[in-house]
């Protein structure tokens, strides 16, 4: 590696969370400032918090230089762990740092970058923000009054408006997608697309095409050119769910998209510039995956600008009453034909039983338990008898069976009172809903796993869930 004015880089605090539960968190927001002179001699400043900044004569660069001696895509400034580097992009007239021509070099705060005949002064900025727990019990779509959740709200409040990449870790059902949507909606990208891609739900040989698109004829079945999800998300946010499922072969291509902020469609040599914020989620420990050789270290560091670890529900049970009320008030399953809430609340006895339960499926399981209870109860409040046996500790006893709880004999007796076509449609619908709900329960409410076991496409699985108002994943609950 060529060096500029110094053989050793100045270490720059990365944008990271230094977090110890119960103490104030410190957020280091790393930014860089590039300063040029206008024609009249006044300074023109650019401040970036993104990991890569492109410099050149074309309008789609982050810093556009009006200089005939500057190449269309001249050079780029990028972050690598705790430092900033500059890389020449095979420019015609070269890139210089403190008058020394370089191919790639570390940048020291205060140094001068020269592109063509234009000088650009580089500065690094380190904004240190102490984060305290907020004094409210919700942030966007997320609810919770426990200390750990209020600390997370404080972090989200600071990082959401920035462009930093976020990795969300946590067990299945802890609400990672809800957090991602909340970050997007609290950012300046909120009017642009929020695109979800589940790395574990698409066959490995199709993932590259799904993410980056393809050209006509690039492979068997590519009958027309198609945009990838990074292009679809232009200006907005792409949420990479189940990131730990991404194969080692595809990880370098994702790394390139993050570093270069450009993608290439399958079958094309043309680079397409992208402006997309990346939020990723996984129920794996990525640091352990790196040690085991299943995840690239360079991609891990590029993604882990901010790492959030969501607590399981069993570690924040004080949030249960609030979450339950929130689910009852927002769930479409608890609305009558006029859109009014049917079930007003939950009895003390039922809530005590829920507080004593382990919740292996986390908030996702809680949503399903509340929906089931609403179907079973015939009063204004959920009682102990309306809860599943594993929570209540007793067999289900109901005063009047609801349609969801009818036996096969009951259903047949009811069906034969109707014309065959109508009865068949109702029976198929009943089967589909019961099949989806029970498969989700058997897979701890993980949609990817349930869809794979059912051997159907995850998008179709979600479509069935939407059809029957099953909110295992896409509810508004944390």
C-alpha positions as CSV (number, residue, x, y, z in Angstrom):
1,X,0.0,0.0,0.0
2,X,1.3,3.4,-1.0
3,X,1.5,6.0,1.8
4,X,0.9,9.7,1.8
5,X,2.8,12.0,4.1
6,X,2.9,9.5,7.0
7,X,3.6,5.8,7.2
8,X,1.2,5.3,10.0
9,X,-2.5,6.3,10.0
10,X,-4.1,8.4,12.7
11,X,-6.7,6.1,14.4
12,X,-10.2,7.6,14.2
13,X,-12.8,6.4,16.6
14,X,-15.3,4.4,14.6
15,X,-19.0,5.0,14.7
16,X,-19.8,2.3,17.3
17,X,-21.8,1.8,20.5
18,X,-19.9,1.4,23.7
19,X,-22.7,-0.1,25.7
20,X,-22.9,-1.5,29.2
21,X,-26.5,-2.1,30.4
22,X,-27.4,0.1,33.3
23,X,-24.8,2.8,32.5
24,X,-24.8,5.6,30.0
25,X,-23.9,4.5,26.5
26,X,-21.4,6.5,24.4
27,X,-22.1,6.8,20.7
28,X,-19.1,7.8,18.6
29,X,-20.4,9.2,15.3
30,X,-17.5,9.2,12.8
31,X,-17.7,11.8,10.0
32,X,-15.3,13.2,7.5
33,X,-15.2,16.8,6.1
34,X,-13.9,17.7,2.7
35,X,-13.2,21.4,1.9
36,X,-12.6,22.9,-1.5
37,X,-12.4,26.5,-2.6
38,X,-15.0,28.1,-4.9
39,X,-13.9,30.3,-7.8
40,X,-14.4,33.4,-5.6
41,X,-12.1,31.9,-3.0
42,X,-14.8,31.1,-0.4
43,X,-14.7,27.6,1.1
44,X,-17.2,24.9,0.1
45,X,-17.6,22.2,2.8
46,X,-19.0,18.7,2.5
47,X,-19.6,16.6,5.6
48,X,-20.3,12.8,5.3
49,X,-21.2,10.1,7.8
50,X,-21.3,7.4,5.1
51,X,-18.5,4.8,4.7
52,X,-17.5,5.7,1.2
53,X,-17.3,9.1,-0.6
54,X,-16.7,9.3,-4.3
55,X,-14.9,12.3,-6.0
56,X,-15.0,13.1,-9.7
57,X,-16.4,15.2,-12.5
58,X,-19.7,13.2,-13.1
59,X,-22.8,14.5,-11.4
60,X,-23.5,11.2,-9.5
61,X,-20.3,11.6,-7.4
62,X,-20.7,12.7,-3.8
63,X,-18.2,15.5,-4.4
64,X,-18.5,16.9,-7.9
65,X,-15.3,18.7,-9.1
66,X,-15.7,21.2,-12.0
67,X,-12.1,20.7,-13.3
68,X,-11.2,19.6,-16.8
69,X,-8.2,17.7,-15.4
70,X,-10.4,15.6,-13.1
71,X,-11.6,12.2,-14.3
72,X,-15.3,11.2,-14.3
73,X,-14.7,9.0,-11.3
74,X,-11.4,10.1,-10.0
75,X,-11.0,8.7,-6.5
76,X,-12.8,7.6,-3.4
77,X,-12.4,8.2,0.3
78,X,-13.5,5.2,2.5
79,X,-13.4,3.9,6.0
80,X,-11.5,0.8,7.0
81,X,-12.1,-0.2,10.6
82,X,-10.5,2.8,12.6
83,X,-9.0,4.8,9.7
84,X,-9.8,6.7,6.6
85,X,-8.1,5.8,3.3
86,X,-8.1,7.2,-0.2
87,X,-7.9,5.2,-3.4
88,X,-7.2,6.4,-6.9
89,X,-9.7,5.0,-9.4
90,X,-7.2,4.8,-12.3
91,X,-7.7,8.5,-13.0
92,X,-5.9,10.1,-16.0
93,X,-3.9,12.7,-14.1
94,X,-3.5,10.8,-10.8
95,X,-4.5,11.5,-7.1
96,X,-2.0,13.1,-4.7
97,X,-1.9,13.4,-0.9
98,X,0.3,16.2,0.3
99,X,1.8,16.4,-3.2
100,X,2.8,12.7,-3.3
101,X,1.1,10.6,-6.0
102,X,-0.7,7.6,-4.5
103,X,-2.6,4.5,-5.6
104,X,-4.0,4.1,-2.1
105,X,-3.0,5.8,1.1
106,X,-4.0,6.5,4.7
107,X,-5.5,10.0,5.3
108,X,-4.3,12.1,8.2
109,X,-6.6,14.9,9.5
110,X,-5.5,18.2,7.9
111,X,-3.9,16.6,4.8
112,X,-4.5,17.9,1.3
113,X,-5.9,15.7,-1.4
114,X,-5.2,16.9,-5.0
115,X,-7.4,15.7,-7.9
116,X,-6.2,17.2,-11.2
117,X,-5.6,20.8,-10.4
118,X,-8.1,20.9,-7.5
119,X,-7.0,20.8,-3.8
120,X,-9.3,19.3,-1.2
121,X,-8.6,19.5,2.5
122,X,-9.5,16.4,4.6
123,X,-10.7,16.6,8.2
124,X,-12.1,13.8,10.4
125,X,-14.8,14.6,12.9
126,X,-15.6,12.6,16.0
127,X,-18.9,13.4,17.6
128,X,-19.2,11.8,21.0
129,X,-22.8,11.6,22.3
130,X,-23.7,10.2,25.7
131,X,-26.9,8.3,25.5
132,X,-29.3,8.0,28.5
133,X,-32.5,6.0,28.7
134,X,-35.4,8.0,27.4
135,X,-38.4,8.8,29.5
136,X,-41.0,7.3,27.3
137,X,-42.3,3.8,26.6
138,X,-42.3,3.8,22.8
139,X,-40.2,4.8,19.8
140,X,-42.0,4.7,16.5
141,X,-43.4,1.2,16.1
142,X,-41.5,-0.2,19.1
143,X,-43.0,-0.3,22.7
144,X,-41.4,-1.1,26.0
145,X,-40.8,0.5,29.4
146,X,-37.9,-1.7,30.6
147,X,-34.5,0.0,31.1
148,X,-33.0,-2.0,28.3
149,X,-35.6,-1.0,25.8
150,X,-35.5,2.7,26.9
151,X,-31.7,2.6,26.4
152,X,-32.2,1.2,22.9
153,X,-34.7,4.0,22.2
154,X,-32.0,6.5,23.2
155,X,-29.6,4.9,20.7
156,X,-32.1,4.7,17.9
157,X,-33.0,8.3,18.4
158,X,-29.4,9.3,17.7
159,X,-28.5,6.9,14.9
160,X,-31.8,6.9,12.9
161,X,-31.2,10.4,11.3
162,X,-27.7,9.4,10.2
163,X,-26.8,7.2,7.3
164,X,-24.8,4.6,9.4
165,X,-25.1,0.9,8.7
166,X,-26.8,-1.0,11.4
167,X,-26.7,-4.7,12.3
168,X,-29.5,-5.9,14.6
169,X,-28.9,-9.2,16.5
170,X,-31.3,-11.1,18.6
171,X,-33.3,-14.3,18.9
172,X,-36.1,-15.2,16.5
173,X,-39.2,-13.1,17.2
174,X,-37.5,-10.3,19.1
175,X,-38.7,-7.7,16.5
176,X,-35.6,-7.1,14.4
177,X,-37.6,-6.1,11.3
178,X,-39.8,-3.7,13.3
179,X,-36.7,-2.0,14.6
180,X,-35.3,-1.7,11.0
181,X,-38.6,-0.2,9.8
182,X,-38.5,2.2,12.7
183,X,-35.0,3.3,11.9
184,X,-36.0,3.9,8.3
185,X,-39.1,5.9,9.2
186,X,-37.2,8.1,11.6
187,X,-34.6,9.0,9.0
188,X,-34.5,11.4,6.1
189,X,-35.1,8.4,3.8
190,X,-38.6,7.8,5.1
191,X,-40.3,8.9,1.9
192,X,-38.2,6.5,-0.2
193,X,-38.6,2.7,-0.4
194,X,-38.0,0.3,2.5
195,X,-37.1,-3.0,0.8
196,X,-36.9,-6.4,2.7
197,X,-34.8,-9.3,1.5
198,X,-34.6,-12.5,3.4
199,X,-31.3,-14.2,2.7
200,X,-32.5,-17.5,4.0
201,X,-35.7,-17.7,1.9
202,X,-34.3,-17.5,-1.6
203,X,-32.4,-20.3,-3.4
204,X,-28.7,-19.6,-3.3
205,X,-28.3,-19.5,-7.1
206,X,-30.9,-16.7,-7.3
207,X,-29.7,-14.4,-4.5
208,X,-27.3,-12.5,-6.7
209,X,-30.0,-11.8,-9.3
210,X,-32.5,-10.8,-6.6
211,X,-30.1,-8.3,-5.0
212,X,-28.3,-6.9,-8.0
213,X,-30.6,-7.7,-10.9
214,X,-29.7,-9.3,-14.3
215,X,-29.6,-8.6,-18.0
216,X,-31.6,-10.4,-20.6
217,X,-30.0,-13.8,-21.5
218,X,-27.5,-13.7,-18.7
219,X,-28.7,-17.2,-17.6
220,X,-31.4,-19.8,-18.5
221,X,-34.8,-18.2,-17.8
222,X,-33.6,-14.6,-18.0
223,X,-36.0,-13.6,-20.7
224,X,-35.8,-9.9,-19.9
225,X,-33.6,-7.5,-18.0
226,X,-34.6,-7.0,-14.3
227,X,-33.8,-4.5,-11.6
228,X,-32.3,-5.9,-8.4
229,X,-33.5,-4.9,-4.9
230,X,-30.6,-2.5,-4.4
231,X,-31.9,-0.5,-7.4
232,X,-35.5,-0.8,-6.2
233,X,-34.4,0.7,-2.9
234,X,-32.6,3.6,-4.5
235,X,-32.6,6.6,-2.0
236,X,-34.2,4.4,0.7
237,X,-33.2,1.5,2.9
238,X,-32.6,-2.2,2.2
239,X,-33.2,-4.6,5.1
240,X,-31.2,-7.8,4.8
241,X,-32.9,-10.3,7.1
242,X,-31.2,-13.6,8.2
243,X,-27.9,-12.2,7.0
244,X,-26.0,-15.1,8.6
245,X,-27.5,-17.4,5.9
246,X,-25.7,-15.6,3.1
247,X,-23.1,-17.9,1.5
248,X,-19.4,-17.1,1.6
249,X,-19.4,-16.9,-2.2
250,X,-21.9,-14.1,-2.2
251,X,-20.4,-12.1,0.7
252,X,-17.6,-10.4,-1.4
253,X,-20.3,-9.0,-3.8
254,X,-22.2,-7.5,-0.9
255,X,-19.0,-6.1,0.5
256,X,-18.3,-4.5,-2.9
257,X,-21.7,-2.9,-3.0
258,X,-21.2,-1.5,0.5
259,X,-17.7,-0.2,-0.2
260,X,-18.0,1.1,-3.8
261,X,-21.7,2.1,-3.4
262,X,-22.3,0.5,-6.8
263,X,-23.6,-2.8,-8.1
264,X,-23.4,-4.7,-11.4
265,X,-26.3,-6.7,-12.7
266,X,-25.6,-10.4,-13.5
267,X,-24.4,-10.5,-17.1
268,X,-23.3,-6.9,-17.2
269,X,-20.0,-5.0,-16.9
270,X,-21.7,-1.7,-16.3
271,X,-21.5,-0.3,-12.8
272,X,-24.7,1.3,-11.4
273,X,-24.3,3.8,-8.6
274,X,-26.6,3.3,-5.6
275,X,-27.6,5.5,-2.7
276,X,-29.0,2.9,-0.2
277,X,-28.8,2.6,3.5
278,X,-28.2,-1.0,4.6
279,X,-29.7,-2.5,7.8
280,X,-29.1,-6.1,8.4
281,X,-30.4,-8.6,11.0
282,X,-29.5,-12.1,12.2
283,X,-30.3,-14.5,15.0
284,X,-26.7,-15.7,14.8
285,X,-23.8,-14.2,16.7
286,X,-21.8,-12.8,13.8
287,X,-18.6,-12.4,15.8
288,X,-18.7,-16.1,16.5
289,X,-19.5,-16.8,12.8
290,X,-16.4,-14.9,11.9
291,X,-14.3,-17.0,14.3
292,X,-15.7,-20.2,12.8
293,X,-14.9,-19.1,9.3
294,X,-18.5,-18.9,8.2
295,X,-18.6,-15.1,7.8
296,X,-16.1,-12.8,6.2
297,X,-14.3,-10.6,8.7
298,X,-14.1,-7.6,6.3
299,X,-17.8,-7.7,5.7
300,X,-18.5,-8.1,9.4
301,X,-16.5,-4.9,10.1
302,X,-18.1,-3.0,7.2
303,X,-21.6,-3.9,8.4
304,X,-21.1,-3.5,12.1
305,X,-20.9,0.2,12.3
306,X,-23.6,0.1,14.9
307,X,-24.6,-3.3,16.4
308,X,-27.8,-3.5,18.4
309,X,-28.6,-6.7,20.4
310,X,-32.3,-6.9,21.1
311,X,-33.2,-8.6,24.4
312,X,-35.5,-11.7,24.4
313,X,-38.9,-11.2,25.9
314,X,-38.1,-13.3,29.0
315,X,-35.4,-10.7,29.9
316,X,-37.9,-7.8,29.8
317,X,-41.1,-9.2,31.2
318,X,-42.0,-5.9,32.8
319,X,-42.9,-4.9,29.2
320,X,-45.5,-7.7,28.9
321,X,-48.6,-5.7,30.1
322,X,-47.7,-2.8,27.8
323,X,-47.0,-5.1,24.8
324,X,-50.3,-7.0,25.4
325,X,-52.3,-3.8,25.5
326,X,-50.6,-2.6,22.4
327,X,-51.3,-5.8,20.5
328,X,-55.0,-5.7,21.5
329,X,-55.3,-2.1,20.4
330,X,-53.5,-2.5,17.0
331,X,-54.3,-6.1,15.9
332,X,-56.8,-6.4,13.1
333,X,-58.0,-9.7,14.6
334,X,-59.4,-7.7,17.6
335,X,-61.6,-5.4,15.4
336,X,-65.3,-5.8,14.7
337,X,-66.9,-5.1,11.4
338,X,-67.0,-1.4,12.2
339,X,-63.3,-1.3,13.1
340,X,-64.0,-1.0,16.9
341,X,-61.9,-2.9,19.4
342,X,-63.7,-6.1,20.7
343,X,-61.5,-7.3,23.6
344,X,-60.8,-4.6,26.1
345,X,-58.0,-6.2,28.1
346,X,-56.7,-9.2,30.0
347,X,-57.5,-10.5,33.5
348,X,-55.0,-10.4,36.3
349,X,-54.9,-14.2,36.5
350,X,-54.2,-14.6,32.8
351,X,-51.5,-11.9,32.9
352,X,-49.8,-13.6,35.9
353,X,-49.7,-16.8,34.0
354,X,-48.1,-15.0,31.0
355,X,-45.6,-13.4,33.3
356,X,-44.5,-16.8,34.5
357,X,-44.1,-18.2,31.0
358,X,-40.6,-18.5,29.3
359,X,-41.7,-17.1,25.8
360,X,-39.3,-19.1,23.5
361,X,-40.9,-17.4,20.5
362,X,-40.5,-13.9,22.0
363,X,-42.8,-11.1,20.9
364,X,-43.8,-13.0,17.8
365,X,-45.2,-15.8,19.9
366,X,-47.0,-13.2,22.2
367,X,-48.8,-11.8,19.2
368,X,-50.1,-15.2,18.2
369,X,-51.1,-16.1,21.8
370,X,-53.1,-12.8,22.1
371,X,-54.7,-13.4,18.7
372,X,-55.7,-17.0,19.7
373,X,-57.1,-15.8,23.0
374,X,-59.2,-13.2,21.3
375,X,-60.7,-15.9,19.1
376,X,-61.5,-18.1,22.1
377,X,-62.9,-15.7,24.6
378,X,-66.6,-14.7,24.5
379,X,-66.2,-11.9,27.1
380,X,-64.6,-8.4,27.0
381,X,-61.5,-9.7,28.8
382,X,-59.0,-12.5,28.1
383,X,-59.2,-15.0,30.9
384,X,-56.8,-17.8,32.0
385,X,-59.0,-20.4,30.2
386,X,-58.5,-18.6,26.9
387,X,-54.7,-19.1,27.0
388,X,-52.8,-22.1,25.6
389,X,-52.3,-25.0,27.9
390,X,-48.5,-24.5,28.1
391,X,-49.1,-21.0,29.5
392,X,-52.3,-21.5,31.6
393,X,-51.2,-24.9,33.0
394,X,-54.8,-26.2,32.5
395,X,-56.8,-27.7,29.7
396,X,-58.8,-25.3,27.6
397,X,-62.3,-24.8,29.0
398,X,-64.6,-22.5,27.0
399,X,-68.2,-21.6,27.7
400,X,-69.0,-21.4,23.9
401,X,-66.6,-22.8,21.3
402,X,-65.6,-20.1,18.7
403,X,-65.4,-21.0,15.0
404,X,-61.6,-21.3,15.3
405,X,-62.0,-23.9,17.9
406,X,-64.6,-26.1,16.2
407,X,-63.9,-29.8,15.9
408,X,-63.8,-31.6,12.5
409,X,-67.3,-33.1,13.3
410,X,-68.7,-29.6,14.0
411,X,-67.3,-28.3,10.8
412,X,-68.7,-31.1,8.7
413,X,-72.2,-30.7,10.3
414,X,-72.0,-27.0,9.6
415,X,-70.7,-27.5,6.0
416,X,-73.5,-29.8,4.8
417,X,-76.0,-27.1,5.5
418,X,-74.5,-25.1,2.6
419,X,-74.1,-25.7,-1.2
420,X,-71.1,-27.8,-2.1
421,X,-69.0,-25.0,-3.7
422,X,-69.5,-22.6,-0.8
423,X,-68.8,-25.3,1.8
424,X,-65.7,-26.4,-0.1
425,X,-64.3,-22.9,-0.2
426,X,-64.8,-22.4,3.5
427,X,-63.3,-25.8,4.3
428,X,-60.2,-25.0,2.2
429,X,-59.8,-21.6,3.8
430,X,-60.1,-23.1,7.2
431,X,-57.5,-25.7,6.4
432,X,-55.1,-23.1,5.0
433,X,-55.3,-20.9,8.0
434,X,-54.9,-23.8,10.5
435,X,-52.0,-25.2,8.5
436,X,-50.2,-21.9,8.5
437,X,-50.8,-21.1,12.2
438,X,-49.7,-24.6,13.4
439,X,-46.6,-24.6,11.1
440,X,-45.5,-21.3,12.5
441,X,-46.0,-22.5,16.0
442,X,-43.9,-25.6,15.3
443,X,-41.1,-23.4,13.9
444,X,-41.1,-20.9,16.8
445,X,-42.9,-18.4,14.5
446,X,-40.0,-18.2,12.1
447,X,-41.5,-17.6,8.6
448,X,-38.4,-18.7,6.7
449,X,-38.2,-22.0,8.5
450,X,-42.0,-22.6,8.2
451,X,-42.0,-21.8,4.5
452,X,-39.1,-24.2,3.9
453,X,-40.9,-27.0,5.8
454,X,-44.1,-26.3,3.8
455,X,-42.0,-26.4,0.6
456,X,-43.6,-23.2,-0.7
457,X,-42.1,-19.8,-1.6
458,X,-41.8,-17.4,1.4
459,X,-43.6,-14.6,-0.5
460,X,-46.6,-16.9,-1.0
461,X,-46.4,-18.0,2.6
462,X,-46.6,-14.3,3.6
463,X,-49.5,-13.8,1.2
464,X,-51.4,-16.5,2.9
465,X,-50.6,-14.9,6.3
466,X,-51.9,-11.6,5.0
467,X,-55.0,-13.3,3.6
468,X,-55.9,-14.8,7.0
469,X,-54.7,-11.8,9.0
470,X,-52.0,-13.8,10.7
471,X,-49.5,-11.3,12.1
472,X,-46.6,-13.5,13.1
473,X,-43.9,-11.3,11.6
474,X,-45.4,-8.2,10.1
475,X,-47.3,-6.8,13.1
476,X,-46.5,-3.4,14.6
477,X,-45.2,-4.9,17.8
478,X,-41.6,-4.9,18.9
